[in-house]
């Protein structure tokens, strides 16, 4: 397990020293991590990265080498560095489980800890969760475009470094890929790995047919032949069919066989390939394609009647090329009163209504209809109680004239922010990646089809409880009309 304690911005440490040197400034606080806009202006995102956050927190400590390095910067006092030698996380963390469907403005992670601890972990937490949520969300769109066909993650060589390749592949598996080409990811997370061969395999043999025969001999149960090295239809396809016939004549019943194309007009070529394979009795052959695919190109190929039934997606998915950042932020929401133990709500104000934060100690309830479909998410204050046997009115927190009345007994509610750490100890066991993948599939099934559209999707409501909405507006009035008149 790697020690990522110094995976932080310098100002987190300088602020920590400031809190340390000002007696009484290490109050217990609440920070919320959330995001404001769904990637690619979609209707949802997918939560991922929690397992790596847990590993980070468990191993959070400053080594002797860390202290020596920080001392060499000549900006930290000896007493503060001595404190860092015995530093450990002692707070609480709540989070939405991986694989969950998530929406803007709701806390994905809530940290309740002394401010020095909560401040330190900001950068790493954002780094981990932002990256994996981004790739999981992009993958979900790609998998949806494939309409039930298998999608393989092929992106390691184009990812921005080893970690992006490994953990991006992990996020892609959570969001619906059937396997990855990344062998280390397969080993680390016990997920399926798969791959065929490169053009160099073909080119290293005297001719294409010999190369195909050699590959089929090596891997008869997974014989996917790359047919576009020289000429897709007049050479590659014909030679592949020859090999498939030879295997059939020899009584070899392959569990998985077919072809892959990595260039050319994939819609046109796939139709020609399908017709030729069917004519020879290979109606169950895999027709796989790669070549800079994303959800938009896959959707277009489907609309053109392409006969591709397996997709290898790399660069555009592992980098989320057309939306390269998730945009999650980490904001202070409350400070604990040392005398009473109550949390004093804090709010960040902006001229942009979307950037005004939600104050206080909060949790989230997901509201479902009688068929188990998501109606809305309700952010409320911890301790608020709701009774689904009674009617409930929810409203848009910004355009609050927009209201939805839920009849008694016609809805259910589930708290989706769950405890991960209590008093510094982990109380949550992360499921295996393939289990999270199944959970994610069920989560997506609870989302309305209109919310899954690529263009102009329906936006699921994320509302505030009346109590939280009142608190937020009271604070806004206090800072606008109270403190401003005293300055």
C-alpha positions as CSV (number, residue, x, y, z in Angstrom):
1,X,0.0,0.0,0.0
2,X,1.5,3.3,-1.1
3,X,2.0,6.2,1.2
4,X,0.4,9.2,-0.5
5,X,0.6,11.6,2.4
6,X,2.6,14.2,0.5
7,X,0.1,14.0,-2.4
8,X,-1.2,17.4,-1.4
9,X,-0.9,21.0,-2.3
10,X,1.6,23.0,-0.4
11,X,-1.0,25.4,0.9
12,X,-2.8,22.6,2.8
13,X,0.4,22.2,4.9
14,X,0.9,25.9,5.3
15,X,-2.7,26.3,6.5
16,X,-2.1,23.3,8.9
17,X,0.9,25.1,10.4
18,X,-1.2,28.2,10.8
19,X,-3.9,26.3,12.6
20,X,-1.2,24.6,14.7
21,X,0.4,27.9,15.8
22,X,-2.9,29.5,16.7
23,X,-4.1,27.8,19.8
24,X,-7.7,26.6,19.6
25,X,-7.8,26.7,15.8
26,X,-8.0,22.9,15.3
27,X,-11.8,22.7,15.7
28,X,-13.7,19.8,14.4
29,X,-15.2,20.8,11.0
30,X,-17.3,19.4,8.2
31,X,-16.1,19.5,4.6
32,X,-18.2,18.3,1.7
33,X,-16.9,17.1,-1.6
34,X,-19.3,17.6,-4.5
35,X,-19.4,18.6,-8.2
36,X,-21.6,21.1,-10.0
37,X,-22.1,19.9,-13.6
38,X,-22.5,16.4,-15.0
39,X,-19.7,15.5,-17.5
40,X,-20.6,16.4,-21.1
41,X,-23.8,18.0,-19.8
42,X,-25.3,14.6,-19.3
43,X,-28.1,13.6,-17.0
44,X,-26.0,11.8,-14.3
45,X,-22.5,10.7,-13.2
46,X,-21.2,7.4,-11.7
47,X,-19.4,7.4,-8.4
48,X,-16.1,5.7,-8.2
49,X,-12.7,5.8,-6.4
50,X,-13.9,5.2,-2.8
51,X,-11.7,2.1,-2.3
52,X,-8.6,4.1,-3.1
53,X,-9.7,6.9,-0.7
54,X,-10.0,4.2,2.0
55,X,-6.5,2.9,1.2
56,X,-5.1,6.5,1.3
57,X,-6.7,7.3,4.7
58,X,-5.6,4.0,6.2
59,X,-1.9,4.7,5.3
60,X,-2.0,8.4,6.1
61,X,1.2,9.3,8.0
62,X,4.4,11.3,7.6
63,X,7.6,9.2,7.3
64,X,11.0,10.3,8.5
65,X,11.9,11.0,4.9
66,X,8.7,13.2,4.5
67,X,9.6,15.2,7.6
68,X,13.2,15.6,6.4
69,X,12.0,16.9,3.0
70,X,9.5,19.3,4.6
71,X,12.2,20.6,6.9
72,X,14.4,21.3,3.9
73,X,11.8,23.7,2.5
74,X,12.7,26.1,5.4
75,X,9.1,27.2,5.8
76,X,7.9,25.0,8.6
77,X,8.6,25.4,12.3
78,X,10.2,22.5,14.2
79,X,7.3,22.2,16.6
80,X,4.9,21.7,13.7
81,X,7.2,19.1,12.1
82,X,7.4,17.3,15.4
83,X,3.5,17.2,15.5
84,X,3.5,15.7,11.9
85,X,5.7,12.8,13.1
86,X,2.7,11.5,15.2
87,X,0.0,12.7,12.9
88,X,-2.9,10.3,12.0
89,X,-6.5,10.6,10.9
90,X,-9.0,10.4,13.8
91,X,-12.1,11.7,12.1
92,X,-15.2,10.4,10.4
93,X,-15.9,10.0,6.7
94,X,-19.2,9.4,5.0
95,X,-19.6,8.7,1.3
96,X,-21.9,7.5,-1.5
97,X,-20.9,3.9,-2.4
98,X,-19.0,3.3,-5.6
99,X,-21.2,2.4,-8.6
100,X,-24.0,4.7,-7.5
101,X,-25.7,7.1,-9.8
102,X,-24.9,10.6,-8.6
103,X,-26.0,14.1,-9.4
104,X,-24.6,17.7,-9.1
105,X,-24.4,19.5,-5.7
106,X,-24.9,16.6,-3.5
107,X,-22.0,15.5,-1.2
108,X,-20.2,12.5,-2.6
109,X,-17.9,12.5,0.5
110,X,-18.4,14.2,3.8
111,X,-15.4,14.6,6.1
112,X,-15.9,15.3,9.9
113,X,-12.5,15.8,11.5
114,X,-10.2,18.3,13.2
115,X,-9.5,21.0,10.6
116,X,-5.8,20.1,10.2
117,X,-6.8,16.6,9.2
118,X,-9.7,17.6,7.0
119,X,-7.6,20.2,5.3
120,X,-4.7,17.9,4.5
121,X,-6.7,15.2,2.7
122,X,-8.5,17.6,0.4
123,X,-6.1,17.3,-2.6
124,X,-5.7,13.6,-2.6
125,X,-9.4,13.0,-2.1
126,X,-10.3,15.2,-5.0
127,X,-7.5,13.7,-7.2
128,X,-8.8,10.1,-6.6
129,X,-12.6,10.7,-6.8
130,X,-12.5,13.2,-9.6
131,X,-10.5,10.9,-11.9
132,X,-12.4,7.7,-11.3
133,X,-15.9,9.4,-11.4
134,X,-14.9,11.0,-14.7
135,X,-13.8,7.8,-16.4
136,X,-16.7,5.8,-15.0
137,X,-19.2,8.3,-16.3
138,X,-17.6,8.4,-19.7
139,X,-17.6,4.6,-19.8
140,X,-21.2,4.4,-18.9
141,X,-22.1,6.5,-22.0
142,X,-19.9,4.3,-24.2
143,X,-21.5,1.1,-22.8
144,X,-25.0,2.6,-23.4
145,X,-24.2,3.4,-27.0
146,X,-23.1,-0.2,-27.6
147,X,-26.7,-1.4,-26.7
148,X,-25.8,-4.6,-25.0
149,X,-22.7,-5.4,-27.0
150,X,-19.5,-6.1,-25.0
151,X,-17.2,-3.1,-24.6
152,X,-13.5,-3.8,-23.8
153,X,-11.3,-1.2,-22.2
154,X,-8.2,-0.8,-24.4
155,X,-6.7,2.5,-23.2
156,X,-3.6,1.9,-21.0
157,X,-1.1,3.0,-23.7
158,X,-2.9,6.3,-24.1
159,X,-3.7,7.1,-20.5
160,X,-1.8,9.9,-18.7
161,X,0.5,7.7,-16.8
162,X,0.4,4.3,-15.1
163,X,-2.0,5.3,-12.3
164,X,-4.5,6.8,-14.9
165,X,-4.2,3.6,-16.9
166,X,-4.7,1.2,-13.9
167,X,-7.4,3.1,-12.0
168,X,-9.1,4.4,-15.2
169,X,-9.5,0.8,-16.2
170,X,-10.9,0.0,-12.8
171,X,-13.5,2.8,-13.1
172,X,-14.3,1.6,-16.7
173,X,-15.0,-1.9,-15.3
174,X,-17.3,-0.5,-12.6
175,X,-19.3,1.3,-15.3
176,X,-19.9,-1.7,-17.5
177,X,-16.9,-2.8,-19.5
178,X,-16.7,-6.6,-19.8
179,X,-12.9,-6.6,-19.6
180,X,-9.7,-4.7,-19.9
181,X,-6.5,-5.2,-21.8
182,X,-4.6,-3.9,-18.7
183,X,-3.0,-7.0,-17.1
184,X,-2.0,-5.2,-13.9
185,X,-5.5,-3.9,-13.4
186,X,-6.7,-7.5,-13.9
187,X,-4.3,-8.8,-11.2
188,X,-5.0,-6.0,-8.7
189,X,-8.7,-6.0,-8.9
190,X,-9.6,-9.5,-10.1
191,X,-11.3,-8.4,-13.3
192,X,-11.4,-10.1,-16.7
193,X,-8.5,-9.4,-19.1
194,X,-8.6,-9.9,-22.8
195,X,-6.6,-9.1,-26.0
196,X,-5.8,-10.5,-29.4
197,X,-2.7,-9.5,-31.4
198,X,-1.2,-6.5,-33.2
199,X,-0.4,-5.8,-36.8
200,X,3.2,-6.5,-35.9
201,X,2.2,-10.2,-35.3
202,X,1.0,-10.4,-38.9
203,X,4.0,-8.5,-40.3
204,X,6.5,-10.7,-38.5
205,X,5.4,-13.8,-40.5
206,X,6.1,-14.5,-44.2
207,X,2.4,-13.9,-45.0
208,X,-0.9,-13.2,-43.4
209,X,-2.4,-16.7,-43.7
210,X,0.6,-18.2,-41.9
211,X,0.3,-15.7,-39.1
212,X,-3.4,-16.5,-38.7
213,X,-2.8,-20.2,-38.7
214,X,-0.1,-19.8,-36.0
215,X,-2.4,-17.7,-33.8
216,X,-5.3,-20.1,-34.2
217,X,-3.0,-23.0,-33.2
218,X,-1.9,-21.1,-30.0
219,X,-5.4,-19.8,-29.0
220,X,-8.1,-22.0,-30.5
221,X,-10.6,-21.0,-27.8
222,X,-10.1,-17.3,-28.3
223,X,-9.3,-16.9,-31.9
224,X,-9.9,-13.2,-32.9
225,X,-8.0,-12.3,-36.0
226,X,-7.0,-8.8,-36.9
227,X,-7.8,-8.5,-40.6
228,X,-6.8,-5.0,-41.7
229,X,-3.0,-5.2,-41.9
230,X,-2.9,-5.3,-45.7
231,X,-6.4,-5.4,-47.2
232,X,-9.4,-5.9,-45.0
233,X,-11.7,-7.6,-47.5
234,X,-9.5,-9.1,-50.2
235,X,-6.8,-10.4,-47.9
236,X,-7.6,-10.3,-44.2
237,X,-11.2,-11.5,-44.3
238,X,-10.5,-14.2,-46.9
239,X,-7.6,-15.6,-44.9
240,X,-9.5,-15.5,-41.7
241,X,-12.3,-17.5,-43.2
242,X,-9.8,-20.0,-44.5
243,X,-8.5,-20.5,-41.0
244,X,-12.0,-20.8,-39.5
245,X,-12.8,-23.5,-42.1
246,X,-9.6,-25.4,-41.3
247,X,-10.5,-25.3,-37.6
248,X,-14.0,-26.5,-38.3
249,X,-12.8,-29.3,-40.6
250,X,-10.4,-30.4,-37.8
251,X,-13.2,-30.6,-35.3
252,X,-12.0,-27.6,-33.3
253,X,-15.0,-25.9,-31.7
254,X,-13.8,-22.5,-30.6
255,X,-15.5,-20.9,-27.6
256,X,-14.9,-17.5,-29.1
257,X,-13.7,-16.7,-32.6
258,X,-14.1,-13.9,-35.1
259,X,-12.3,-10.9,-36.5
260,X,-11.2,-7.4,-35.4
261,X,-10.9,-4.3,-37.5
262,X,-8.9,-1.2,-36.5
263,X,-9.2,1.0,-39.5
264,X,-11.4,1.9,-42.5
265,X,-15.1,2.6,-42.9
266,X,-16.3,0.4,-40.1
267,X,-20.0,0.5,-41.1
268,X,-19.3,-0.6,-44.7
269,X,-16.7,-3.1,-43.8
270,X,-18.6,-4.8,-41.0
271,X,-21.6,-5.4,-43.4
272,X,-19.3,-7.0,-45.9
273,X,-17.6,-9.1,-43.3
274,X,-20.9,-10.2,-41.8
275,X,-22.3,-11.3,-45.1
276,X,-19.1,-13.3,-46.0
277,X,-19.0,-15.0,-42.6
278,X,-22.7,-15.9,-42.7
279,X,-22.3,-17.3,-46.2
280,X,-19.7,-19.7,-44.9
281,X,-21.8,-20.7,-41.9
282,X,-20.0,-18.6,-39.3
283,X,-23.1,-16.8,-38.1
284,X,-21.9,-16.6,-34.5
285,X,-18.5,-15.1,-35.2
286,X,-17.4,-12.1,-33.3
287,X,-17.1,-8.9,-35.4
288,X,-15.0,-6.6,-33.3
289,X,-13.9,-3.0,-34.0
290,X,-11.6,-0.5,-32.4
291,X,-10.0,2.8,-33.8
292,X,-10.7,5.9,-31.8
293,X,-14.2,5.0,-30.8
294,X,-16.5,6.8,-28.4
295,X,-20.2,6.8,-27.6
296,X,-21.0,9.2,-30.5
297,X,-19.2,7.2,-33.1
298,X,-20.6,3.9,-31.8
299,X,-24.1,5.4,-31.9
300,X,-23.5,6.6,-35.4
301,X,-22.3,3.1,-36.5
302,X,-25.3,1.5,-35.0
303,X,-27.6,3.9,-36.8
304,X,-25.8,3.0,-40.1
305,X,-26.6,-0.6,-39.6
306,X,-23.0,-1.7,-38.7
307,X,-22.9,-5.4,-37.8
308,X,-20.2,-5.0,-35.2
309,X,-21.0,-6.8,-31.9
310,X,-17.9,-6.2,-29.9
311,X,-16.1,-2.9,-29.2
312,X,-12.6,-2.1,-28.1
313,X,-12.5,1.5,-26.8
314,X,-9.2,3.2,-25.8
315,X,-8.1,6.8,-26.0
316,X,-11.4,8.6,-25.9
317,X,-12.7,6.6,-22.9
318,X,-9.6,6.3,-20.7
319,X,-8.9,10.1,-21.1
320,X,-12.5,11.2,-21.3
321,X,-11.1,13.2,-24.3
322,X,-14.0,15.5,-24.9
323,X,-14.6,16.3,-21.2
324,X,-11.2,16.0,-19.5
325,X,-12.1,17.1,-15.9
326,X,-14.8,16.1,-13.4
327,X,-14.8,19.4,-11.5
328,X,-15.3,18.1,-8.0
329,X,-14.7,20.6,-5.2
330,X,-14.2,20.4,-1.4
331,X,-15.9,23.1,0.7
332,X,-16.2,23.9,4.4
333,X,-19.8,23.4,5.6
334,X,-19.7,23.7,9.4
335,X,-17.5,24.2,12.4
336,X,-18.2,22.5,15.8
337,X,-18.8,24.7,18.8
338,X,-16.3,23.4,21.5
339,X,-18.7,24.2,24.3
340,X,-21.9,22.8,23.0
341,X,-20.7,20.3,20.5
342,X,-23.2,21.7,18.0
343,X,-22.1,22.4,14.4
344,X,-22.2,26.0,13.4
345,X,-23.1,26.1,9.7
346,X,-20.8,27.9,7.2
347,X,-21.6,29.1,3.7
348,X,-19.6,30.3,0.7
349,X,-21.4,33.1,-1.2
350,X,-21.1,33.8,-4.9
351,X,-22.8,36.0,-7.5
352,X,-23.3,32.7,-9.3
353,X,-26.2,30.9,-7.6
354,X,-24.7,27.5,-8.6
355,X,-21.6,28.3,-6.6
356,X,-23.3,29.2,-3.3
357,X,-22.7,26.2,-1.0
358,X,-25.1,24.3,1.1
359,X,-24.3,24.8,4.8
360,X,-24.4,22.5,7.8
361,X,-24.1,18.9,8.7
362,X,-26.0,17.1,5.9
363,X,-27.0,13.8,4.5
364,X,-28.9,12.7,1.4
365,X,-32.0,10.7,0.9
366,X,-32.9,9.2,-2.5
367,X,-36.6,9.2,-3.3
368,X,-38.0,6.4,-5.5
369,X,-41.4,5.8,-7.0
370,X,-43.5,2.6,-6.5
371,X,-41.5,0.9,-9.4
372,X,-38.2,1.7,-7.9
373,X,-37.3,4.6,-10.3
374,X,-35.5,7.6,-9.0
375,X,-37.8,10.7,-8.5
376,X,-35.3,13.0,-6.8
377,X,-32.5,13.3,-4.3
378,X,-33.2,15.3,-1.1
379,X,-30.3,16.9,0.7
380,X,-31.3,17.5,4.3
381,X,-29.8,18.2,7.7
382,X,-28.6,15.2,9.8
383,X,-31.4,14.2,12.2
384,X,-34.3,15.2,10.0
385,X,-36.9,12.5,9.9
386,X,-39.2,11.6,7.0
387,X,-42.2,9.3,6.9
388,X,-43.2,7.9,3.5
389,X,-46.6,7.0,4.8
390,X,-47.2,10.7,4.8
391,X,-47.3,13.1,1.8
392,X,-44.1,15.0,1.0
393,X,-43.6,18.3,-0.9
394,X,-40.2,18.8,-2.6
395,X,-39.1,21.9,-4.5
396,X,-36.3,23.2,-6.6
397,X,-33.9,25.1,-4.3
398,X,-33.2,27.8,-6.8
399,X,-36.4,28.1,-8.8
400,X,-38.5,27.2,-5.7
401,X,-41.8,27.7,-7.4
402,X,-41.2,24.4,-9.1
403,X,-42.7,21.9,-6.7
404,X,-43.5,18.1,-6.7
405,X,-46.2,16.7,-4.5
406,X,-45.6,13.0,-3.5
407,X,-48.7,11.2,-2.2
408,X,-48.5,9.2,1.0
409,X,-47.4,5.6,0.3
410,X,-46.5,6.4,-3.3
411,X,-42.8,6.8,-2.7
412,X,-39.9,5.3,-0.7
413,X,-36.7,6.9,0.7
414,X,-33.2,5.6,1.2
415,X,-30.2,7.3,2.8
416,X,-27.3,7.1,0.4
417,X,-24.5,8.7,2.4
418,X,-23.0,5.9,4.5
419,X,-20.3,5.8,7.2
420,X,-16.8,4.8,5.9
421,X,-14.6,5.9,8.9
422,X,-15.6,6.4,12.5
423,X,-13.0,7.9,14.9
424,X,-10.3,7.2,12.4
425,X,-11.2,3.5,12.0
426,X,-12.6,2.1,8.8
427,X,-16.1,0.6,9.3
428,X,-16.8,-0.1,5.6
429,X,-15.7,-3.1,3.5
430,X,-15.3,-2.3,-0.2
431,X,-17.0,-4.8,-2.5
432,X,-15.0,-6.4,-5.3
433,X,-15.0,-4.5,-8.6
434,X,-17.2,-7.0,-10.4
435,X,-19.7,-6.7,-7.5
436,X,-19.7,-2.9,-7.8
437,X,-20.2,-3.4,-11.6
438,X,-23.4,-5.3,-10.9
439,X,-24.6,-2.7,-8.4
440,X,-23.9,0.0,-11.0
441,X,-26.0,-1.8,-13.5
442,X,-28.9,-1.9,-11.1
443,X,-28.4,1.8,-10.2
444,X,-28.6,2.7,-13.9
445,X,-31.8,0.7,-14.3
446,X,-33.4,2.9,-11.6
447,X,-32.7,6.0,-13.8
448,X,-35.3,7.2,-16.3
449,X,-34.4,6.7,-19.9
450,X,-34.9,10.4,-20.5
451,X,-32.0,11.1,-18.1
452,X,-29.7,8.8,-20.1
453,X,-30.0,10.7,-23.4
454,X,-26.7,12.0,-24.7
455,X,-28.3,15.3,-25.8
456,X,-30.5,17.5,-23.6
457,X,-31.2,14.8,-21.0
458,X,-33.8,15.2,-18.3
459,X,-32.0,16.5,-15.1
460,X,-32.9,14.6,-12.0
461,X,-34.0,16.9,-9.2
462,X,-31.6,17.5,-6.3
463,X,-33.7,19.3,-3.8
464,X,-33.1,20.7,-0.3
465,X,-35.3,20.0,2.7
466,X,-37.4,22.9,3.9
467,X,-35.3,23.1,7.0
468,X,-32.0,23.2,5.1
469,X,-33.4,25.7,2.6
470,X,-34.4,28.0,5.4
471,X,-31.0,27.7,7.1
472,X,-29.3,28.6,3.8
473,X,-31.4,31.6,3.2
474,X,-31.0,32.8,6.8
475,X,-27.3,32.7,6.4
476,X,-27.5,34.5,3.1
477,X,-29.5,37.3,4.7
478,X,-27.1,37.4,7.6
479,X,-24.1,38.0,5.5
480,X,-25.8,40.3,3.0
481,X,-27.6,42.5,5.5
482,X,-25.9,41.7,8.9
483,X,-22.2,41.6,8.5
484,X,-22.1,43.9,5.5
485,X,-23.7,46.8,7.5
486,X,-21.1,46.3,10.3
487,X,-18.1,46.6,8.0
